[in-house]
Amino acid sequence: MNAILPSFIDFSAPSVDVARSLIGATLLLDGVGGRIVETEAYDHEDPASHSFGGPTKRNSVMFGPPCRAYIYRSYGIHWCLNFVCRTEGHGAGVLIRAIEPLAGLETMRARRGLNDVRLLCSGPGRVCQALGITSEHGGMPIDALPFQLTLPNSGEQIPIVTGPRIGISKAVDVPWRFGLAGSRFLSRPFR
């Protein structure tokens, strides 16, 4: 399926639409990053979402204004980056699962301790480690420095594949995982 990206991303839209729209966009943090090649959508009515049970101290950013970074630890080890979607009080987000590294490769290699460019950002924990994302970035607007989010040229055809989300135990068959078709930088191939 090919999609034409809008000239901007409306973070007040449903998380599924935002997740799809982010494929092919460029994400940088302090000049380090690359092209977003894989995302997953989560919504407040979705039992796999951190916002499903309502606001808590941990997920409070998801219930605030859209276009903010929601950062959490996965398995107590890895930071994960999500973009908050929809209007205030709703609690939805998009997990950034994988990026094709394009800028700051030496910085990413040093942070990750490896040379293989394909493995630098192929998974949500790897994305955060390579870009230097920590809890300090939680709640920051993603449309302002130190973040930089840029869409591809208007009208560019982006081949997108969809499938079920991975690494979750609830709502496992929901097809809210989106990827750049043919990318070798995905966290896991699509079925």
MDAnalysis code that builds the backbone (N, CA, C; Angstrom):
import MDAnalysis as mda
import numpy as np

u = mda.Universe.empty(573, n_residues=191, atom_resindex=np.repeat(np.arange(191), 3), trajectory=True)
u.add_TopologyAttr("name", ["N", "CA", "C"] * 191)
u.add_TopologyAttr("resid", np.arange(1, 192))
u.add_TopologyAttr("resname", ["MET", "ASN", "ALA", "ILE", "LEU", "PRO", "SER", "PHE", "ILE", "ASP", "PHE", "SER", "ALA", "PRO", "SER", "VAL", "ASP", "VAL", "ALA", "ARG", "SER", "LEU", "ILE", "GLY", "ALA", "THR", "LEU", "LEU", "LEU", "ASP", "GLY", "VAL", "GLY", "GLY", "ARG", "ILE", "VAL", "GLU", "THR", "GLU", "ALA", "TYR", "ASP", "HIS", "GLU", "ASP", "PRO", "ALA", "SER", "HIS", "SER", "PHE", "GLY", "GLY", "PRO", "THR", "LYS", "ARG", "ASN", "SER", "VAL", "MET", "PHE", "GLY", "PRO", "PRO", "CYS", "ARG", "ALA", "TYR", "ILE", "TYR", "ARG", "SER", "TYR", "GLY", "ILE", "HIS", "TRP", "CYS", "LEU", "ASN", "PHE", "VAL", "CYS", "ARG", "THR", "GLU", "GLY", "HIS", "GLY", "ALA", "GLY", "VAL", "LEU", "ILE", "ARG", "ALA", "ILE", "GLU", "PRO", "LEU", "ALA", "GLY", "LEU", "GLU", "THR", "MET", "ARG", "ALA", "ARG", "ARG", "GLY", "LEU", "ASN", "ASP", "VAL", "ARG", "LEU", "LEU", "CYS", "SER", "GLY", "PRO", "GLY", "ARG", "VAL", "CYS", "GLN", "ALA", "LEU", "GLY", "ILE", "THR", "SER", "GLU", "HIS", "GLY", "GLY", "MET", "PRO", "ILE", "ASP", "ALA", "LEU", "PRO", "PHE", "GLN", "LEU", "THR", "LEU", "PRO", "ASN", "SER", "GLY", "GLU", "GLN", "ILE", "PRO", "ILE", "VAL", "THR", "GLY", "PRO", "ARG", "ILE", "GLY", "ILE", "SER", "LYS", "ALA", "VAL", "ASP", "VAL", "PRO", "TRP", "ARG", "PHE", "GLY", "LEU", "ALA", "GLY", "SER", "ARG", "PHE", "LEU", "SER", "ARG", "PRO", "PHE", "ARG"])
u.atoms.positions = np.array([
    [0.838, -1.175, 0.000],
    [0.000, 0.000, 0.000],
    [0.883, 1.238, 0.000],
    [0.670, 2.175, -0.887],
    [1.399, 3.429, -0.931],
    [0.554, 4.520, -0.308],
    [1.208, 5.402, 0.408],
    [0.513, 6.518, 1.021],
    [1.273, 7.795, 0.702],
    [0.540, 8.881, 0.534],
    [1.166, 10.178, 0.363],
    [1.072, 10.884, 1.698],
    [2.227, 11.305, 2.232],
    [2.235, 11.974, 3.517],
    [1.690, 13.386, 3.387],
    [0.982, 13.862, 4.408],
    [0.552, 15.252, 4.407],
    [1.769, 16.149, 4.624],
    [1.602, 17.451, 4.434],
    [2.712, 18.374, 4.626],
    [2.984, 18.614, 6.107],
    [2.093, 18.149, 6.972],
    [2.293, 18.228, 8.413],
    [1.591, 17.023, 9.037],
    [1.909, 16.746, 10.291],
    [1.234, 15.659, 10.994],
    [0.324, 16.276, 12.046],
    [-0.935, 15.883, 12.021],
    [-1.918, 16.369, 12.968],
    [-1.939, 15.425, 14.166],
    [-1.266, 15.815, 15.243],
    [-1.175, 14.952, 16.414],
    [-2.466, 14.905, 17.219],
    [-3.491, 15.643, 16.779],
    [-4.797, 15.505, 17.421],
    [-5.638, 14.447, 16.705],
    [-5.074, 13.833, 15.663],
    [-5.748, 12.752, 14.926],
    [-5.622, 11.444, 15.706],
    [-6.407, 10.430, 15.360],
    [-6.264, 9.116, 16.006],
    [-4.830, 8.580, 15.866],
    [-4.374, 7.873, 16.876],
    [-2.995, 7.377, 16.896],
    [-2.676, 6.482, 15.703],
    [-3.656, 5.746, 15.202],
    [-3.426, 4.883, 14.032],
    [-3.048, 5.731, 12.822],
    [-3.727, 6.849, 12.631],
    [-3.417, 7.735, 11.507],
    [-2.040, 8.379, 11.674],
    [-1.727, 8.790, 12.897],
    [-0.430, 9.410, 13.165],
    [0.687, 8.392, 12.951],
    [0.505, 7.165, 13.439],
    [1.529, 6.120, 13.289],
    [1.841, 5.870, 11.819],
    [0.822, 5.809, 11.004],
    [0.991, 5.607, 9.561],
    [1.700, 6.813, 8.932],
    [1.305, 8.017, 9.333],
    [1.865, 9.249, 8.767],
    [3.337, 9.459, 9.108],
    [3.794, 8.878, 10.198],
    [5.183, 9.063, 10.611],
    [6.177, 8.231, 9.799],
    [5.713, 7.200, 9.102],
    [6.630, 6.374, 8.302],
    [7.223, 7.243, 7.194],
    [8.543, 7.279, 7.147],
    [9.254, 8.080, 6.161],
    [9.678, 9.446, 6.668],
    [9.140, 9.883, 7.813],
    [9.555, 11.164, 8.397],
    [10.954, 11.016, 8.982],
    [11.644, 12.124, 9.153],
    [12.974, 12.120, 9.755],
    [12.880, 12.647, 11.178],
    [13.456, 11.901, 12.119],
    [13.494, 12.291, 13.524],
    [14.938, 12.456, 13.953],
    [15.254, 13.636, 14.490],
    [16.585, 13.893, 15.034],
    [16.441, 14.378, 16.466],
    [17.421, 14.047, 17.281],
    [17.545, 14.592, 18.628],
    [18.957, 15.134, 18.731],
    [19.069, 16.438, 18.883],
    [20.377, 17.101, 18.889],
    [21.200, 16.716, 17.658],
    [20.547, 16.618, 16.511],
    [21.230, 16.339, 15.246],
    [21.546, 14.877, 14.987],
    [21.113, 13.977, 15.862],
    [21.379, 12.540, 15.711],
    [20.056, 11.825, 15.451],
    [20.010, 10.978, 14.423],
    [18.794, 10.227, 14.147],
    [18.693, 9.779, 12.713],
    [17.460, 9.713, 12.202],
    [17.264, 9.238, 10.839],
    [15.798, 9.129, 10.475],
    [15.537, 8.296, 9.489],
    [14.201, 8.120, 8.911],
    [13.408, 7.098, 9.726],
    [12.207, 7.463, 10.132],
    [11.337, 6.548, 10.874],
    [10.839, 5.478, 9.903],
    [11.115, 4.204, 10.230],
    [10.723, 3.103, 9.347],
    [9.731, 2.135, 9.992],
    [9.443, 2.326, 11.294],
    [8.508, 1.417, 11.963],
    [7.890, 2.098, 13.173],
    [6.556, 1.980, 13.282],
    [5.811, 2.560, 14.399],
    [4.727, 1.586, 14.855],
    [4.176, 1.850, 16.032],
    [2.999, 1.127, 16.525],
    [2.066, 2.125, 17.181],
    [0.772, 1.966, 16.953],
    [-0.244, 2.846, 17.540],
    [-0.847, 2.207, 18.788],
    [-1.175, 3.062, 19.761],
    [-1.840, 2.643, 20.991],
    [-2.907, 3.678, 21.334],
    [-4.078, 3.201, 21.806],
    [-5.193, 4.089, 22.102],
    [-5.725, 3.788, 23.499],
    [-6.418, 4.741, 24.096],
    [-6.896, 4.569, 25.471],
    [-7.897, 3.430, 25.624],
    [-8.560, 3.005, 24.554],
    [-9.497, 1.880, 24.621],
    [-8.816, 0.548, 24.290],
    [-7.520, 0.579, 24.110],
    [-6.709, -0.566, 23.718],
    [-6.075, -1.181, 24.977],
    [-6.385, -2.435, 25.311],
    [-5.849, -3.023, 26.538],
    [-4.323, -3.150, 26.559],
    [-3.656, -3.002, 25.420],
    [-2.191, -3.050, 25.383],
    [-1.559, -1.681, 25.653],
    [-2.386, -0.642, 25.713],
    [-1.883, 0.722, 25.893],
    [-1.631, 1.038, 27.357],
    [-0.605, 1.818, 27.627],
    [-0.336, 2.269, 28.988],
    [-1.439, 3.180, 29.507],
    [-2.242, 3.755, 28.616],
    [-3.310, 4.662, 29.044],
    [-4.636, 3.947, 29.299],
    [-4.692, 2.660, 29.052],
    [-5.944, 1.897, 29.146],
    [-6.604, 2.010, 30.517],
    [-5.854, 1.949, 31.575],
    [-6.413, 1.992, 32.928],
    [-6.634, 3.392, 33.465],
    [-6.380, 4.405, 32.654],
    [-6.536, 5.787, 33.106],
    [-5.204, 6.396, 33.496],
    [-5.234, 7.668, 33.884],
    [-4.000, 8.381, 34.205],
    [-3.324, 7.855, 35.475],
    [-2.006, 7.769, 35.405],
    [-1.162, 7.446, 36.564],
    [0.036, 8.389, 36.530],
    [0.860, 8.333, 37.532],
    [2.072, 9.155, 37.537],
    [2.952, 8.781, 36.339],
    [3.061, 7.494, 36.045],
    [3.926, 7.021, 34.965],
    [3.440, 7.502, 33.590],
    [2.135, 7.445, 33.324],
    [1.619, 7.739, 31.979],
    [0.975, 9.112, 31.855],
    [1.144, 9.993, 32.820],
    [0.446, 11.283, 32.826],
    [0.677, 12.105, 31.563],
    [1.834, 11.985, 30.941],
    [2.121, 12.737, 29.708],
    [1.127, 12.355, 28.606],
    [0.686, 11.096, 28.595],
    [-0.256, 10.641, 27.569],
    [-1.620, 11.317, 27.687],
    [-1.913, 11.912, 28.828],
    [-3.203, 12.559, 29.044],
    [-3.094, 14.076, 28.961],
    [-1.943, 14.559, 28.557],
    [-1.734, 15.984, 28.383],
    [-1.859, 16.376, 26.922],
    [-1.230, 17.474, 26.563],
    [-1.340, 17.938, 25.175],
    [-0.658, 16.985, 24.194],
    [-1.163, 16.931, 22.956],
    [-0.522, 16.091, 21.938],
    [0.827, 16.669, 21.521],
    [1.559, 15.882, 20.742],
    [2.852, 16.297, 20.187],
    [3.915, 16.426, 21.278],
    [3.860, 15.539, 22.256],
    [4.845, 15.477, 23.341],
    [5.494, 14.104, 23.352],
    [6.659, 14.022, 23.967],
    [7.371, 12.747, 24.102],
    [6.914, 12.045, 25.372],
    [6.437, 10.821, 25.222],
    [6.121, 9.960, 26.369],
    [7.228, 8.913, 26.417],
    [8.018, 8.942, 27.478],
    [9.165, 8.045, 27.630],
    [8.884, 7.100, 28.798],
    [9.130, 5.821, 28.589],
    [8.986, 4.864, 29.688],
    [10.070, 3.793, 29.563],
    [10.284, 3.081, 30.661],
    [11.241, 1.973, 30.664],
    [10.514, 0.681, 30.338],
    [11.117, -0.099, 29.463],
    [10.582, -1.408, 29.105],
    [11.395, -2.469, 29.821],
    [10.703, -3.334, 30.538],
    [11.346, -4.412, 31.304],
    [12.397, -3.878, 32.280],
    [12.277, -2.618, 32.674],
    [13.214, -2.014, 33.607],
    [14.601, -1.811, 33.029],
    [14.748, -1.956, 31.717],
    [16.071, -1.889, 31.084],
    [16.160, -0.777, 30.047],
    [15.257, -0.789, 29.061],
    [15.356, 0.086, 27.889],
    [14.351, 1.225, 27.949],
    [14.786, 2.426, 27.561],
    [13.859, 3.529, 27.377],
    [13.127, 3.332, 26.060],
    [11.878, 3.753, 25.999],
    [11.079, 3.703, 24.776],
    [10.476, 5.079, 24.535],
    [10.447, 5.492, 23.258],
    [9.937, 6.799, 22.865],
    [8.583, 6.652, 22.191],
    [7.616, 7.408, 22.672],
    [6.275, 7.470, 22.096],
    [5.934, 8.925, 21.837],
    [5.131, 9.172, 20.817],
    [4.605, 10.499, 20.549],
    [3.149, 10.520, 20.984],
    [2.783, 11.489, 21.812],
    [1.418, 11.600, 22.309],
    [0.513, 12.141, 21.203],
    [-0.667, 11.515, 21.065],
    [-1.644, 11.891, 20.040],
    [-2.963, 12.283, 20.685],
    [-3.809, 12.904, 19.871],
    [-5.188, 13.261, 20.205],
    [-5.290, 14.403, 21.190],
    [-6.516, 14.752, 21.489],
    [-6.779, 15.918, 22.316],
    [-6.512, 15.634, 23.783],
    [-6.388, 16.685, 24.526],
    [-6.101, 16.587, 25.956],
    [-7.110, 15.684, 26.662],
    [-6.621, 14.851, 27.553],
    [-7.486, 13.970, 28.318],
    [-7.734, 12.621, 27.684],
    [-7.256, 12.372, 26.462],
    [-7.579, 11.123, 25.776],
    [-6.600, 9.988, 26.045],
    [-5.335, 10.207, 26.057],
    [-4.379, 9.150, 26.346],
    [-4.113, 8.186, 25.214],
    [-3.433, 8.622, 24.161],
    [-3.068, 7.768, 23.031],
    [-1.635, 8.094, 22.624],
    [-1.002, 7.166, 21.932],
    [0.378, 7.423, 21.537],
    [0.853, 6.526, 20.412],
    [2.024, 6.880, 19.899],
    [2.682, 6.119, 18.844],
    [4.089, 5.781, 19.317],
    [4.387, 4.487, 19.375],
    [5.717, 4.003, 19.725],
    [6.605, 4.066, 18.484],
    [7.782, 4.652, 18.630],
    [8.764, 4.667, 17.541],
    [9.588, 3.395, 17.686],
    [9.348, 2.425, 16.796],
    [9.978, 1.107, 16.901],
    [11.328, 1.025, 16.202],
    [11.511, 1.728, 15.089],
    [12.780, 1.612, 14.364],
    [13.015, 2.834, 13.487],
    [14.294, 3.138, 13.324],
    [14.740, 4.271, 12.515],
    [15.888, 3.802, 11.627],
    [15.920, 4.285, 10.416],
    [17.078, 4.081, 9.534],
    [18.084, 5.169, 9.869],
    [19.232, 4.826, 10.435],
    [20.206, 5.838, 10.852],
    [20.744, 6.635, 9.661],
    [20.708, 7.964, 9.778],
    [21.188, 8.827, 8.701],
    [22.121, 9.931, 9.182],
    [21.965, 10.386, 10.416],
    [22.753, 11.515, 10.923],
    [23.362, 11.164, 12.279],
    [24.622, 11.506, 12.456],
    [25.297, 11.237, 13.724],
    [25.656, 9.775, 13.912],
    [26.028, 9.106, 12.830],
    [26.323, 7.664, 12.895],
    [27.415, 7.336, 13.905],
    [28.474, 8.129, 13.953],
    [29.565, 7.833, 14.896],
    [29.098, 7.986, 16.340],
    [28.245, 8.967, 16.594],
    [27.686, 9.138, 17.938],
    [26.824, 7.933, 18.299],
    [25.984, 7.480, 17.347],
    [25.139, 6.314, 17.600],
    [25.992, 5.068, 17.839],
    [27.023, 4.889, 17.029],
    [27.902, 3.719, 17.200],
    [28.559, 3.729, 18.569],
    [28.997, 4.888, 19.022],
    [29.629, 4.987, 20.344],
    [28.620, 4.673, 21.451],
    [27.425, 5.201, 21.330],
    [26.393, 4.962, 22.348],
    [25.957, 3.503, 22.395],
    [25.898, 2.865, 21.236],
    [25.440, 1.471, 21.163],
    [26.588, 0.473, 21.295],
    [27.828, 0.914, 21.083],
    [28.969, 0.010, 21.212],
    [29.049, -1.018, 20.101],
    [28.601, -0.640, 18.905],
    [28.702, -1.557, 17.751],
    [28.806, -0.756, 16.468],
    [29.209, -1.432, 15.398],
    [29.417, -0.775, 14.105],
    [28.312, -1.044, 13.096],
    [27.589, -2.144, 13.233],
    [26.583, -2.540, 12.250],
    [25.440, -1.526, 12.199],
    [25.406, -0.729, 11.132],
    [24.420, 0.340, 11.013],
    [22.990, -0.200, 11.060],
    [22.770, -1.409, 10.584],
    [21.437, -1.991, 10.593],
    [20.913, -2.230, 12.006],
    [21.797, -2.458, 12.949],
    [21.378, -2.753, 14.321],
    [21.366, -1.537, 15.246],
    [21.755, -0.382, 14.744],
    [21.831, 0.793, 15.610],
    [20.467, 1.201, 16.170],
    [19.427, 1.182, 15.340],
    [18.107, 1.700, 15.748],
    [16.978, 0.747, 15.384],
    [17.241, -0.551, 15.327],
    [16.218, -1.519, 14.919],
    [15.517, -2.122, 16.130],
    [14.778, -1.295, 16.814],
    [14.017, -1.684, 17.997],
    [13.860, -0.467, 18.885],
    [12.777, -0.387, 19.650],
    [12.520, 0.828, 20.429],
    [13.599, 1.149, 21.466],
    [14.148, 0.142, 22.120],
    [15.222, 0.386, 23.075],
    [16.488, 0.858, 22.385],
    [16.770, 0.293, 21.237],
    [17.947, 0.690, 20.455],
    [17.814, 2.122, 19.950],
    [16.605, 2.505, 19.537],
    [16.361, 3.878, 19.091],
    [16.748, 4.858, 20.194],
    [16.251, 4.611, 21.400],
    [16.514, 5.530, 22.506],
    [17.985, 5.551, 22.888],
    [18.620, 4.398, 22.925],
    [20.040, 4.362, 23.268],
    [20.859, 5.098, 22.213],
    [20.600, 4.855, 20.944],
    [21.364, 5.477, 19.863],
    [21.168, 6.988, 19.816],
    [19.928, 7.458, 20.087],
    [19.651, 8.889, 20.046],
    [19.915, 9.587, 21.378],
    [20.225, 8.822, 22.417],
    [20.498, 9.404, 23.733],
    [19.243, 9.845, 24.459],
    [18.120, 9.162, 24.201],
    [16.846, 9.519, 24.820],
    [16.739, 8.863, 26.191],
    [16.376, 9.678, 27.192],
    [16.188, 9.190, 28.566],
    [14.901, 9.801, 29.121],
    [14.632, 9.530, 30.378],
    [13.442, 10.089, 31.030],
    [13.475, 11.616, 31.035],
    [14.645, 12.212, 30.926],
    [14.777, 13.671, 30.895],
    [14.015, 14.282, 29.724],
    [13.782, 13.504, 28.668],
    [13.073, 13.998, 27.493],
    [11.557, 13.840, 27.614],
    [11.106, 13.172, 28.653],
    [9.682, 12.956, 28.854],
    [8.921, 14.264, 28.982],
    [7.826, 14.385, 28.229],
    [6.988, 15.573, 28.260],
    [7.431, 16.693, 27.342],
    [8.615, 16.567, 26.751],
    [9.099, 17.626, 25.850],
    [8.288, 17.639, 24.560],
    [8.081, 18.822, 23.978],
    [7.415, 18.877, 22.675],
    [8.320, 18.285, 21.595],
    [7.761, 17.477, 20.726],
    [8.580, 16.842, 19.694],
    [8.681, 17.689, 18.439],
    [7.997, 18.838, 18.450],
    [8.094, 19.742, 17.314],
    [8.974, 20.954, 17.638],
    [9.843, 20.802, 18.642],
    [10.752, 21.875, 19.043],
    [12.074, 21.253, 19.490],
    [13.133, 22.042, 19.429],
    [14.447, 21.556, 19.858],
    [14.405, 21.115, 21.304],
    [15.100, 20.033, 21.667],
    [16.165, 19.376, 20.922],
    [15.693, 18.376, 19.866],
    [14.357, 18.145, 19.786],
    [13.821, 17.261, 18.746],
    [13.683, 18.026, 17.433],
    [13.792, 17.300, 16.343],
    [13.491, 17.854, 15.025],
    [12.778, 16.763, 14.240],
    [11.558, 17.058, 13.809],
    [10.749, 16.105, 13.058],
    [10.438, 16.722, 11.704],
    [10.872, 16.051, 10.623],
    [10.717, 16.572, 9.272],
    [10.050, 15.520, 8.402],
    [9.054, 15.930, 7.640],
    [8.373, 15.019, 6.725],
    [9.100, 14.981, 5.381],
    [8.932, 13.893, 4.640],
    [9.516, 13.835, 3.292],
    [8.878, 14.901, 2.399],
    [9.409, 15.049, 1.213],
    [8.853, 16.000, 0.258],
    [7.373, 15.713, 0.038],
    [6.587, 16.755, -0.044],
    [5.145, 16.621, -0.265],
    [4.885, 15.821, -1.536],
    [3.986, 14.874, -1.441],
    [3.633, 14.055, -2.592],
    [4.506, 12.831, -2.786],
    [5.543, 12.674, -1.969],
    [6.411, 11.498, -2.095],
    [5.621, 10.235, -1.756],
    [5.720, 9.232, -2.598],
    [5.041, 7.957, -2.349],
    [5.841, 7.151, -1.324],
    [5.204, 6.772, -0.242],
    [5.835, 5.995, 0.817],
    [5.148, 4.631, 0.852],
    [5.854, 3.549, 0.476],
    [5.231, 2.212, 0.535],
    [5.180, 1.712, 1.982],
    [3.980, 1.519, 2.476],
    [3.775, 1.152, 3.880],
    [3.178, -0.244, 3.981],
    [3.721, -1.031, 4.913],
    [3.167, -2.340, 5.237],
    [2.570, -2.270, 6.642],
    [1.566, -3.106, 6.882],
    [0.926, -3.130, 8.197],
    [0.890, -4.559, 8.723],
    [0.758, -4.664, 10.029],
    [0.658, -5.972, 10.651],
    [0.377, -5.830, 12.126],
    [0.285, -6.959, 12.833],
    [0.034, -6.909, 14.269],
    [1.254, -6.371, 15.023],
    [0.975, -5.750, 16.147],
    [2.049, -5.231, 16.999],
    [2.817, -6.397, 17.610],
    [4.016, -6.115, 18.068],
    [4.862, -7.172, 18.626],
    [5.319, -6.795, 20.036],
    [5.710, -7.801, 20.797],
    [6.227, -7.567, 22.142],
    [5.167, -7.226, 23.167],
    [3.899, -7.559, 22.886],
    [2.813, -7.294, 23.829],
    [2.057, -8.591, 24.090],
    [1.267, -8.611, 25.172],
    [0.520, -9.824, 25.499],
    [-0.989, -9.643, 25.372],
    [-1.451, -8.403, 25.158],
    [-2.879, -8.127, 24.996],
    [-3.112, -7.511, 23.630],
    [-4.267, -7.789, 23.038],
    [-4.637, -7.242, 21.720],
    [-3.528, -7.492, 20.700],
    [-2.988, -8.706, 20.719],
    [-1.838, -9.044, 19.873],
    [-2.163, -9.102, 18.387],
    [-3.417, -9.263, 18.021],
    [-3.771, -9.358, 16.602],
    [-4.183, -8.025, 15.980],
    [-4.198, -6.968, 16.763],
    [-4.586, -5.657, 16.240],
    [-3.508, -5.186, 15.257],
    [-3.878, -4.879, 13.998],
    [-2.897, -4.534, 12.968],
    [-2.462, -3.070, 13.008],
    [-1.909, -2.648, 14.140],
    [-1.522, -1.254, 14.317],
    [-0.009, -1.062, 14.297],
    [0.688, -1.960, 13.651],
    [2.137, -1.805, 13.433],
    [2.321, -1.411, 11.971],
    [3.118, -0.374, 11.746],
    [3.331, 0.154, 10.399],
    [4.815, 0.190, 10.101],
    [5.177, -0.112, 8.854],
    [6.584, -0.112, 8.484],
    [6.805, 0.341, 7.059],
    [8.015, 0.756, 6.804],
    [8.424, 1.123, 5.451],
    [8.706, -0.164, 4.699],
    [7.926, -0.428, 3.651],
    [8.064, -1.670, 2.887],
    [9.487, -1.815, 2.368],
    [10.068, -2.997, 2.580],
    [11.395, -3.311, 2.069],
    [12.548, -2.773, 2.897],
    [12.279, -2.082, 3.992],
    [13.369, -1.530, 4.805],
    [14.148, -2.643, 5.491],
    [15.453, -2.534, 5.489],
    [16.294, -3.503, 6.193],
    [16.581, -3.065, 7.628],
    [15.937, -1.967, 8.053],
    [16.184, -1.429, 9.390],
    [15.035, -1.684, 10.367],
    [14.061, -2.502, 9.977],
    [12.941, -2.832, 10.844],
    [13.416, -3.625, 12.070],
    [12.650, -3.554, 13.150],
    [12.999, -4.352, 14.329],
    [12.763, -5.829, 14.092],
    [11.773, -6.115, 13.264],
    [11.419, -7.491, 12.907],
    [10.663, -7.450, 11.587],
    [10.878, -8.412, 10.702],
    [10.139, -8.409, 9.425],
    [8.636, -8.520, 9.639],
    [7.877, -7.984, 8.702],
    [6.426, -8.147, 8.725],
    [6.078, -9.507, 8.130],
    [5.028, -10.156, 8.664],
    [4.589, -11.455, 8.147],
    [3.911, -11.310, 6.814],
])
